[in-house]
Amino acid sequence: MPLYESTFVARPDVSTQQVETLGEELTEIIRTAGGEVASSENWGLRNLTYKIKKNRKGHYIHFRINAPAEAIAEMERNMRLNEDIIRFLTIKVETLDEGPSAMMQSRPREIKNDRRTPSDDRDANEDSSQSAVEES
């Protein structure tokens, strides 16, 4: 069977419990149509890059799916009809990743004040030119 990854964004005013229930309903649609959801991840309430239907935030849910195309079509049809879902995207993939998605992997916190000044650039250039002279 073909492999897919699907992510949907639900409205921010919907409770977390309702979002989980919505994810379970979509999983059941896939199972009923002869497919299986290999894994699902709740990415939580996140900021949107731009406003979508007057919303600045949304609940993200990500699925990894092993199902026939008819099951995906039925799931997407239900997503279009559901007023709580403001966006969704489903793509066909070659393999399903085993570990957590990039969104769920922990990463070190970024330094907020990582601004370089022109003097920093000048110092870096002098250091590189010095090391080039030493290597000759």
Secondary structure, DSSP 8 states (H G I E B T S, - for coil): --EEEEEEEE-TTS-HHHHHHHHHHHHHHHHHTT-EEEEEEEEEEEEEEEEETTEEEEEEEEEEEE--HHHHHHHHHHHHH-TTEEEEEEEEESS--SS--TTTS------TT----HHHHHHHHHHHHHHHHHH-
